[in-house]
Amino acid sequence: MKPFYTLSTLCLIWFSIHSCMNLETDSPKLERGVLNLSNHSFANEPVIPLAGEWKFTPGQLDFQEGPNTIFVTIPDLPHWNSYNPNKTSTETGLGVGSYFFTIIPPKEPTILVLDFNVVFSDCNIYQNGNLIGSVGNIYGDGDEFDRRPKQIVLLKTNDEPIHLTILFRNRFYQAGGIRFLPMLGKSEYLANARDKKIFEESLIVGGLFFLGLYQLGVFFTRGRIIGSLYFFLFCQIMALQILATGTRALFLILGESSSELVFRINFFSQYAGAISGLYYFYSLTREYLPSYIIHGVAGILLIPVCITIFGPIYTISYLHLYVLTALTSLLLIAIYLIMRYMKDKRYGYIYLGLSSILLIGCASNDIILSLLHKTQPMLLSYGILLFVFFQSLFLSKHISNEILTAELNLKAAKYQLVQSEKMSSLGVMVASVAHDINSPLSAVIASSEAIAERMTEHFRLLPETNPIPKETYPAFLSLVELALTQNESISTKEARQTKRDLGKYLESLGLTDVETKADLFVSLGLREVPNDWIPVITNKNGAAFFLIGERVVSILQGTKTIRIAANRAIKIAESLKKFTHFDPKGEKQTIKLSDSLDMLLTIFESSVKRGIELTTDFEEIPPIECYPDELNQVWTNMIQNAIQSMNGKGTLKIKIGKKENNGNVYVFVSIEDSGVGIPKDIESKIFDPFFTTKPVGEGTGLGLYITKQVIEKHKGIIELETKPGKTVFTILLPQTTE
């Protein structure tokens, strides 16, 4: 329903504007140069536009009507150029003329005032032959001109007709004569109306100014969104346009003698506002048109923009209609972009589309009227006000959406960076991991071959093997159980000594082939012969007991080796799976830090075995909430750097515990190595992105940078203590998360 309400609101506002601007009144009008106010009440209608038939003498400055005097209808008369061609100059529209009309005053005594709101020429106003006011200097030869709005108070009369003569000289503007209707009314009402108009314009301009500043702030603080910058420029330029075309607001700011500057600001703001508006639309719809089209149109319009700043005043006015014609192409481009945006139903297309169409419609109305030399009804200021209001709503939502999208993309990019560094770390560990997986697989293959060989031998020799007597089964079952549960390992030296001792003992019992029998006992982890076995192994069936026992033990220990090796391979695979795990949501999880480090030490086990003495001290601490994938990368970076700093030989100590820091409870992980340490001159740089001391191709320089980013994301602290032979990185993480 929101799009429907928005459309209804815009249509209602447009209808209200259109109705107000085209409201027909019963105000008296000039007929054959006479304005009859005898029956008019200024109490009911305090202001009258001087529309109708004026008497006009082209090309002459006359105080009285003459044979060349004609009737012209204002404001329907576009300009006097068709009646008053300039025969002495090549500049069209520059010349003189005389306007006359008569007022039959109202019955009640009223002080009347002529209000010249917009005048682009010099004029003198006479009442019954007496000069009562002027705008500029009709006899001046300088370049100065006056276009300030003025009120001329009429002289009191005794109910006699008022004959007014306006001598007009056009020195600057290409369209000559009176084009904007003077107003006639009561002095106090016109003064109050003008003050009210100035106040309204000031409010509108202030609104545009601060809305623009807000978007400028958004541009600098929220990711440099270029649409906000163009909208800021558009608001400021349109504020200048309203001030320049308004009543007296800009003159109050710039001073009474600033007519030429106001004139230039008027035209500059029209052209520059069109350029900034085009770039604003394009910033939202840049995929619909090649950039060179926009830059080309803007480049063409920059020419008249420069002329408004540096060119002669007459040139500015002379080129105005041509520039307005060129602006129609700009409007077509803007309409095309908006239609494409609305067709695709992109974010906020109702706000953007309808308010833009309203602005373009008002601008088109004013351009057409200007091309036709008409002065009413001008709607651009209304269109600007509505456009800026709805665009502020649109940009607020659009920018919020863009910022949210950018933050999600940034989060994804950071996570992808962690994942990429993880893969880089995995590449370094590949050789070690491959060896770790290859060793248990080799053990599986060797054990399976040995089992197959022993099984074949057993069944081949089975006919020649005496069975085990029933009474020896308890001892045989004990032997099998020992073979399945044996986990203790002894050194080679100790095994040889035990074998010699057992051989002597068995020999003392009168047994033969004592070395083979001693090997069996040592493989079972026995350092002496159990007493209940002595009667079994010394009787006449003892040979069968040893023969079958040795075969069974060999097979069972082979299966045990296969099981251990397979579990080792599974553990490595599971550790790799956890290490390379990718969580696209990147959500927090509750984990035990010891599990995370155990998993990584499994992957690094081969590297550690080669010459590094590893000691761990994992205090029992409660699980914490964290981003496990990212913390795994932290531990990986720390351990990998420690191993590399020791060149594969040294002592690595890893601790987990709890400590207080500035009154807060943290869990910590410390990783200490006995490497060469970090030089003091680079301590401050080690967390910088792409800083590395490793040879080219061996490091990205992102490991410690990512580490610091992840720790800061967890609201944690990273501490460093380093000297030759001892470097300790301590990671402190909040025990409880916000």
N, C-alpha and C positions, 0 to 999 in steps of 0.2 A: 504493500500500500504506500510505502514511502515515495516511490517515483511518481505515483498518481498525485499525492499531496503536493509534491514539489512542482509538478507541471501545473496543477491548478493554481498554486500561489503565484507562479511566474505569469501565467495568463491573466490573472486578476490584476496584478500590478501593471502589466503592459496595457490592459484595457483602461485602467484608471489614468495612466499617463496619457494615453492616446485621447481619451475623452476630455481630459483637462486641456490638452494642447489644442484641441479642435472645438472647444466649446463656443458656440455661437452666442453672442450677447446682443442686447438691444441698445448698445451704446450709440450715441449720435455720431454721424459721420459727416465728413466734408462733402458738400454737394455744390459743384460749380465754384469751389473755392470758399464756401461759407460753412461755418460750423455753428448751427443754431442751438444754443443752450438755454433759451428762454424758458423752456418747460422742464429743464433737467434739474434734478436735485442731487447735489454733491454729498448730501448726507447719506443718501442711499447708495450712490455709486461714486466714490471719491476720486476715481481715476478713469480717464478716457484716452484710448489710443487714437492718435490723430490720423486715422485711416480715411481714405476717400480721394476725392478729386482736388488736387492742388493746382494752383496757377504757377506756371513755370516759364521763365524767359531764358532760353539756352544761350550760352556764349556771352552774356552781358551781366554786368553788375549794375542793376537799375533799382532805384527806390520806388518806382511806380510801374504799373503794368504798361505795356506798349503793344505795338502792332504785331510783334513777334511772340507775344505771350500765348502759351497753349495750356491745355489741361492735361495733367498726368496723374495716373492713379497710383498711389503709394499704399501698401508696399508691393503691389503687383508689378510696378515698373522695375525691371531688373537693375538698371543703371541708366545714366543719362547719355551713354556713349552714342546711342543711335540718334539722339536729338542734338547732341552737343559735340560733334567731332572736332578734335583739336587740329586746327589748320596750321599752327606755328611750331608744332613739335611732333616728333615721331613716336612719342610715348603716349600710348592710348589711354584715354580717360582723364588726362590732366587738362584742366580748364576751369571755367567759371560758369556760374549760373545764378539766377535769382528766383526764389520761391515766395509766393504770396498767399495769404489766406486771411479771412475775416472771422472774428468770433463775436457772435451776439451773446452777451453775457447773461448769466442766470438772474432771476428776479431777486433772490436773496443775496446780500452782499457777501462775496467770497474772495479771499486772496488766492489767486491762481498762480500756478508754477508750471513752467515748461521743463520737462526732464529729458535731457539728451543723454541717454544711457551709453550708446555706442556711436561714436563719430570718428570716421577715418580721414576727415578733411577739416579745413579751416572755415569758420563761418562767423558772421556778425548777425545779431538778432536785433531788429528795430521794432518798436511799438509806436505807431502813429508818427513815424519819422524820428523817434528818439532811440538812441542806442541803449539797450537794457542788458546786454550781455554778449559774450563772444567765446569762441573756442579756437585757440590758436590765433594766428594773425594772417588775415587774407591778403595783406599787402607785404608780408615778410618775404625776404629773399633767402634767409638762412635755411639750414637743413633741419632745424628744430621744429617739432610739431607737438600738438597737444591732443591726446585722445582720452583724457580723463572724463568720466561721467560728470555732467554738470546740471545744476538746477538754476533756471533763470526765472526770477520772480517778476510777474507782470505788474505794471503800474496800475494803480486804482483809477477807475473811471466812474462817471456818473451815469451808469446804465447805457453808455454810448458804445457803439460797436468798436471792437478792438481790431485795428489793422496791423497785421504782423508781416514783416519783410525779413527774409533770411538770405543774406548774400553769401554765396557758397564758392569756395575755391578749393579745388582738388590738386594737391601738389605731390602726393605720395602713393595713393592707392589706385590701382588699375581700373577698378569699377567705381565710376564717379557718381556724385550726387548723394541724396538722402536715401539710404537703403534700409536703415533700421528706424522704425517708427518712434518719433518723440512721443512722450506721454504728457497729458495735461491733467492737473488735479490740484487738490488742496495741499498746501505746503507741508502742514504737519503730518498729513498722512503719507505723502511721498517720502518725507524724511524718515518717518518711522519704518516705512516699507523697505527703504534702502538699508537702514541699520539692521533690520531683521534679516534682509537678504545677505548682508555681510556676515552676520552671526551664523546663518545657515551654511554659507560657503565655508566659513572657518571650521565649523564642526565637520563638514564633509572632508575638507582638506586635512584636518587633524586626524580623522579616522583613516584616510588613505596613508598619511605619513606614518602613523604608528603601526598600522597593519603591515606596511612595507618594512618598517624596522624590525617587526617581529619575524618576518620571513628572512630578513638579513641575518638575524640572530640564529635562526634555524639553519641557514646555510653554513655559518661558521662553526656551529656546535653539533650539528647532526649529520656529519658525513659529507659536507659540501654538495648538497643536492642542488643541481644547477637550476632547476625550475624555481626554487625559492629565490635565487639571485635575480632571475629575470622578472619574477613577480614583484620583487622589491623595486627594481628599476621602473617597471610599468606604473606602480603606485605613486612613486615620487614624481614621475614625469606627468602623469594625469593630474596630480595635485597642482602642479604648475599650470596645466592647461585650464583647470577650473578657476584658479586665481587670475590668470591672464584674461579670461573671457568674462569674468564676473563684474561686479559693480565697482567697488573701490578697494577691495581687500589688498591687492598687490601694490596699489599706490600707497596705501597706509604703511606697507612694509618697506618699499623702495624709495618713497618720497614723491613729491608732486611733479618733479621735473624728470621723471623716468619713463615718459611715454614711449620713446624709441625702444628702450629696453623691454618694456611690456609688450610692444608690438613684435619684437623678435622672439620673445619667450612664447608668445601665442603660437606662432608658426613652427618654432623649433619643437615645442611640446607635441604638436599634432604629428609631425613626421617621426620624431624620435620615439614617441609613444607607440606608433604603428610598428616600428622595428622591434621594440622590446616586447610588444604583444605577440608578434610573429614568432620570436625566439622562445617566448614562454610556451606557446602552443607546440612548437617543434620539440622542445625539451621533453614534452609528455608523449609525443607521437613520432619520434625520430625514425622509427623503422618504416614509416610509410613513404618517405621521400628522401632522395639523395641530398646530402648536406650542401652540395654545390648549388642547388636550386635556391635554397634559403639564403646562403651567403651571397649569391648573385643578386637576388632581389634586394637584400639589405644593402649591398654595395651600391646599387643604383640609387636607393633612397638616401644614402649618406651624402650624395652630392647636394641635394636641396637642403639637407641638414646643415652642411658646411656653409651654404649660402645664407641661411638664416643667421649665422653667427658673424660672417665676415662680409657678406654681400651688401649692395645698396638696397635701401628700403623698397624702392619702386621695383627692383628686380625680384625681390621676395614676393611682393603682391602679384607681379605679372606672371610668375611661374606657378602661382598657387593652384590655379585650375588645372594646369598640366600635371602637377604632382598629384592632385586629387584623382585625376584620371588613372595615373599609374597605381594609386592605392587600391583601385578596384581589383587589380590582379592579385595584390596581397590579400585582399578579402576573400578572393576565390580560393587561394591556397589555404587560408585559415579554415574556410568552410569545408574543403576537401579533407583536411586533417581531422577536424572535429567529427565529420560524418563517418570517417573510417574508425575513429575511436568509439563512437556510439554503436556502429555496426558490429564491432567485435565485443561489445558489452564489457568493456574493461572496467577496472575498479573506479567507482564514482562517476560513471559515464553520464548519469542523469544530471548531477550537479554541474559537471564540466560542460556537457553538451548544450543544455537548455540556456544556461547563463551566457555561454559563448555566443549562441545564436542570437540571444537578446542583444548583446553588445554589438555584434556584427550588423544586426538589423538597424540599431540606432545609428551606428557609424555610416551605414549605407544611406539611411534617410538624410543625414546631414551632408554627405558627399553629393547626393543627387540634388538637394536644394541649393548647394553652393554652385554646382555646375549650371543650374538653371538661374542662378543669381537670386534665389529666394532666401528669405531670412527667417521664415517661420514654417512649421514648428521645429526647432532644433532639439534633439532628444539625447545627444551623446552623453551629457552630464548625468542624466537619469540612468542610461545604460551602464555607464562606468560604475556608478554607485551600486547598482544591483549586481553587476558582474563581480566587483571586488568582494562584496559581501558573500556571495555564494562560492566564489573561488577560495575565500578564506576557509569556509567549511570544507570544500573539496581538498585543499592542500593539507589541512590539518589531518584529514583521514588518509589522504594519499601518502603524505610524508610518514605518518605513523606506520602505515602498511609497508612503505619502503624501508623504514628503519628496522621494523621487525624482520622483514625479509633479509636485510643486510646483516642483522645480528645473527640470524639463523645460518646464513651463508658463512659468516665469519666463524661461528661456532663449528660448522661442518669443516671449514678450511683448517682450523686449528686442530680438530680431531684428525683430519686427514694428514696433517703435518706430523702429528704424533705417530700415526699409523705408518707413514712413510719412513720416519726415523726408526720405527720398530722393525720394518722390513730391512732397512739398512743394517741395523744391529744384527738381525738374523742372518744376513749375508755374511757378516764377519764370523758368526758362530757356526756356519754351515759345516766347515771341515770338522770341527770338534763334535758337533751333533751327529754327523755321518759316522764318525769313529765310534761314538757311544752306541749308535744303533747297530753298527756292523759287528761289534764285539759280542753282544748277546746272540745275534743271528748266527755268528760263527760257532758259538758254543752250542746252539740248538742243532746245527748241522752235524758237528762233531759228535755230540752225544747221541743223536739219532742214529748215526752210522755205527757207533760203538754198541748201542742197544741191538741194532739189527745183527751185528756180528756175533754178539754174545748169545742172542736168541738162537741164531743158526747153529752155533757151536753146541749150545745146550741140547737142542733137539737132535743133533747129529750123534752126540755122545750119550744120549739118554738111555739107549738099550744097554750100554756097557756100565751104567752108573747104578750102584746099589741103592735101594730105597732107604729113606731115613726111618729108623724104628719109631714106633708110636711114642715111646717114653721120652724121646729126645725132642718132641715137638715144642714143649714149653721153652726150652733153650733156643730152638730155631726161631720161634715167634719173637723172642726177645731180640735176637739178632736182626730180624726184619724191622722191628720197631726202632731199634737204634739206627738202622740205615735210613729210615724215613725222617727221623727227628734230629739227626746230627746237624748242628749248626756251628759248633765251635771249630774254629780254625787255629792251627798252631804253625809256628814257623818251620821252615825246612830243617834247620839245625835241630830244633826240638823233636821234629818227626823222626829224624835219623837216630837220635839218641834213644827215643822211645822204642823204635824198631829193634835196636840192638839189645836193649834190656829185655824186651818181650821174647826175642829169639833165644837168648840164654835161658830164660825161664822155661820156655816150651821145650828146649833141648833137655833141660833137667827133668822134665816130665817124661822123657823117652820118646818124644815125637820126632818125626823126620820132616824134611822140607820146611824147616822152621821159618825161613825167610818169607815164603809165600803166606804162611799162616800169620806171621807177624804183620805183613802188609795188610791183611784182612782186618786185624784188630786195630791197627793205626787208622785205617780208612773209616772205621766205626767210631773213632775218637776215644778208644780205650787205651789207658796207660798200664792197665793190669788186667789179668784174666779173672772174670767173675768166678767165685768159688763154686756156684751151682753148675758152671759149665765144665769144670775139670773132669768129673766122671764121664761126661758125654764125649769130650774130645780125646780121652785117653783109652776108651774101650775100643773094641774091634771095629765098630762102625764109625769111629771118629773121622776116618778119611772121607766117608760119604758126606758127613756133616759139613766138613770144611769145603768139599768140592761143590756141593749144591749151594751152600751159604755164600761162597765167593761169587758164584754166577748170579744169584738173586740180588746180592748187595750191589754188584756191578750194574745190573739192569735198573734197580730202584734208584741208585744214585744218578744214573743217566737221566731218568725221567725227572728226578728232582732238579738236576741242572737245567733241563729244558724248561721246567716250570719257572725257575728263578730267572733265567734269561728272557723268557717270554714276558714275565711281569716287569722286568727291567725295560724291555722295549716298549711295553704298554705305558709305563710310567713316563718314559721320554716322550712318546707320542702325545699323551695327555697333557704334558707340560707344554709341548709345542702348540697344541691346540688352544690351550688357555692363553699362551703368550701371543699368538697371532689372532686371537678372537677380536672381532670388530663389532662394536655395539653402535649402530647408526643413531640411536636415540641419545647415547651418552648419558644415561641416567645413573644416579647414585645407587650404590649397593652397599650392604653391610657385609664386611669380610673380616677375616683374621689376618693380620699382617704377616704372621709366621707362615701361614699357608702360601701366601703370595711369594715370600722369599724362598721357601722350600721348593716351590715350583721352578723358580729361576735357577736356584743352585743345582737342580737336577740337570738343567740344560747346560750349565757351565761346569758340570762335574769333570768332564774330560780335560778342560782347560786348567782347572784347579789341580787335578791329579798330577799334571806334568812337572810340577816343581813348586807349587804354592801350598803352603800349610794353611788350611782353613780352620778357623775356630768360630763357633757360633754361641751366642748367649741370648736366648730368647726368653725373656720374662713373660709370664702368663698375664696378658692384658685383655680387657674386653674387646670385642669386635668394634670396628669403627665404620661410620658411613663415609664413603669416598667414591671416586671414579676409578675402579680397579684397573681398567686398561691403561689409563694414563699413569697411575702409580707404578704399574709394572714396567713402563718405559723408564721411569725415574730410576728404579732399582737396577734395571739393565744398564743404563748409562753409567751409574755409579760403579757397579761391579766391573763392567767392561773397562772403564777408565782406570780402575785400580789395578786390574790385571796387566793392562798395557804399560802403566807407569812402572811396574816392577819387572818388565820384560819377561814375564812368565815365571819369575822366581822370587819368593819372598813370603811374607806372612799377611794373610787377609783375615780381619776380624770383623764380624757383623754382630751387632747387638740390637735388641728390641727392649724397650722399657718405658717407664713413665717418669716425667719430671715437671717441675714448676718453672714458669718463666713469666716474670712480671705479674705474679699473682694468678696466672692462668695455668690450668693443668693441661699438659700436652703428652701425647705418646710420641716416642722418638725412635728413629732407626739411624744408627751410626754405622758407617762403613769406613774402616781404617785399613790403610795399606802401608807397607814399608818401602814405598818407592822413593824416587828422587825428590819429591815435593814440588810445589809450585813456586816459581820465582816471585818475589815481592812486586816486581815491576809489571807483572801481568795479572796479578790477583784481581784487580778491578775490571779486567777485560774478559775473564773466562766465561761470564754469563752473557756476553754480547753475541748477537746472532752472527753466524758465519766466521767467528773468531776461532782459530784452531792453531795448535803448534805441531800438528801432524803433517807429514809430507803430503804433497798434492796427490789426491786420489784416495787417501786413506781416512779422510774425515770430512764431514760436511760442515762442522762448526756449529751444528744446531743442537747437539746433545744436551749441553748444560743450559743453553737458552731455553729449550723445551722444559728441562727440569725445573728451572726457576718459574716459568709460566704456570706449570702444573701445580707447584707448591703454593704459589700465590692464589691460584684458583681455589685451592683447598683452605685458604686463609692460614697457611702455615708459614714456617720460617726455615730458612736454610742457613746453617752455620758452617764456617770453614776454619780449620786449624791445620796449619801446614808448616813443615820444616823438613830438611833432608832426613829421610829414614822414617818419617811419620806424617801422614796426611789423613785427616779425619773430616769427613763430611757428615754432618748431623742434620737430619730432617725432622722437624717438629711439626706435628699435625694436631689440631684441636681434638681433644678427647670427645667432645660433644659438638655437633654442627649446628649452625643457626637454622 
